[in-house]
C-alpha cells in the first residue's frame, strides 16, 4: 500500500504484506524492474507447506483463489520453529 517505488531502501523497514479482499495480488521482483504475481504453489511453499501438500489440494480440485486464501490464513510453522529455536 502507498508508495510502491522499487527498489526498497535497506536503511528503512521493509513493507508489510497485507491480506484483504480488494483482489490485489502480492508481487515479487522477477528480473530487474520486471514484476510477476506469485503462483498458488509459491504461496504454499512460502508458508512452509511441501510440494506434496500443494499437489494434494490440486488433486482435490481446489481453485487457485482458495489455495491462496488457505496459504494466507495458515500459521507459518517454519517461522515459529525458528523463533522457538532462538529462545
Buried (B, 14 or more C-beta within 10 A) or exposed (E): EEEEEEEEEEEEEEEEEEEEEEEEEBEEEEEEEEEEEBEBBBBBBBBBBEEEBBEEBBEEEBEEEEBBBBBEEBEBEEEEEEEEEEE
